[in-house]
Amino acid sequence: MSSSTAPPLQLLGLPFSTYTRTITLALSAVDASFQYTHVPPHDDRLAPHSPFGLLPVLLHGDLTLYESRAVAGYLSAQLPALRSLFPQDAAAAARAERWISLLSSQLFPLAEPRLVKARHALEEEGVAEEEVAQKLQPAVEDMHALLEKLEPLVEAEAGPWLVAGQKSWADYFVLPPLADLEATPEGKLLFGADTRAPNLTRWLRHMLQLPEAEKTYEGTVAQLRAAGKMGRK
Ligand SMILES: N[C@@H](CCC(=O)N[C@@H](CS)C(=O)NCC(=O)O)C(=O)O
């Protein structure tokens, strides 16, 4: 893409949105230029671009794209610096795709709606901490079991990344919901000393230190909880 003639990349989303953060992680990592408009889900401004009202949406010239995996594919094709986020090797690329698929089908629904957002709703209602922990216990158990199943898929022997010893979209898809979860009391249990997923936990700690993770931290659940803007006062 020639930078002098190319239309700007425009992203509609929110730092709070984990699927949006997947995209901003990749763009920030390579200092790509993009216009970021903060728009909440189901906002009227999304209606012309996203029939489901979900985040993120990418606009580029005449192109309107929703669904983060489609956005990731497009960005990797457009920006040479992001090409390597899909491994060249067919088997490694397939394993990265498997992580992305597992994120959408298994990890996100458990980490966000059933744990992070469920805790937030209970806290907002003023439910006592002991009762919150009790109500979330079944989801914590389900997450322990899921992490146990995912643990063998972490290719820890190859390096600090999920797949083939190289940074890939798999890392950027899996990080945001686990970063949110890690910032909650349930996350402290799941990724603490008694974790059933030590390699995944090490990977998470490594990811949280990356410059692009720091650049995209502001406005996330983890940052808002740390700043006392979410969670118990
Ligand atoms: N499959 C979609 C999922 C997008 C999605 O669920 N985005 C969340 C924010 S992280 C959202 O907009 N949620 C609003 C809602 O579910 O109503 C994608 O990959 O882009």
The ligand as an SDF file (V2000), in Angstrom:
LIG
                    3D

 20 19  0  0  0  0  0  0  0  0999 V2000
  -17.3820  -12.0930   16.0020 N   0  0  0  0  0  0  0  0  0  0  0  0
  -17.2280  -10.6840   16.2490 C   0  0  0  0  0  0  0  0  0  0  0  0
  -17.4540  -10.4190   17.7170 C   0  0  0  0  0  0  0  0  0  0  0  0
  -17.4060   -8.9530   18.0210 C   0  0  0  0  0  0  0  0  0  0  0  0
  -17.9260   -8.6460   19.4180 C   0  0  0  0  0  0  0  0  0  0  0  0
  -18.5760   -9.4720   20.0800 O   0  0  0  0  0  0  0  0  0  0  0  0
  -17.5950   -7.4450   19.8640 N   0  0  0  0  0  0  0  0  0  0  0  0
  -18.0490   -7.0270   21.1750 C   0  0  0  0  0  0  0  0  0  0  0  0
  -17.0510   -6.0690   21.7940 C   0  0  0  0  0  0  0  0  0  0  0  0
  -15.5670   -6.9260   22.2280 S   0  0  0  0  0  0  0  0  0  0  0  0
  -19.3500   -6.2720   21.0270 C   0  0  0  0  0  0  0  0  0  0  0  0
  -19.4790   -5.4440   20.1530 O   0  0  0  0  0  0  0  0  0  0  0  0
  -20.2880   -6.5860   21.9190 N   0  0  0  0  0  0  0  0  0  0  0  0
  -21.5690   -5.9400   21.9850 C   0  0  0  0  0  0  0  0  0  0  0  0
  -22.6880   -6.9320   22.1220 C   0  0  0  0  0  0  0  0  0  0  0  0
  -22.4170   -8.1430   22.2070 O   0  0  0  0  0  0  0  0  0  0  0  0
  -23.8400   -6.5000   22.1250 O   0  0  0  0  0  0  0  0  0  0  0  0
  -15.8360  -10.2200   15.8020 C   0  0  0  0  0  0  0  0  0  0  0  0
  -14.9330  -11.0580   15.7990 O   0  0  0  0  0  0  0  0  0  0  0  0
  -15.6550   -9.0520   15.4410 O   0  0  0  0  0  0  0  0  0  0  0  0
  1  2  1  0
  2  3  1  0
  2 18  1  0
  3  4  1  0
  4  5  1  0
  5  6  2  0
  5  7  1  0
  7  8  1  0
  8  9  1  0
  8 11  1  0
  9 10  1  0
 11 12  2  0
 11 13  1  0
 13 14  1  0
 14 15  1  0
 15 16  2  0
 15 17  1  0
 18 19  2  0
 18 20  1  0
M  END
$$$$
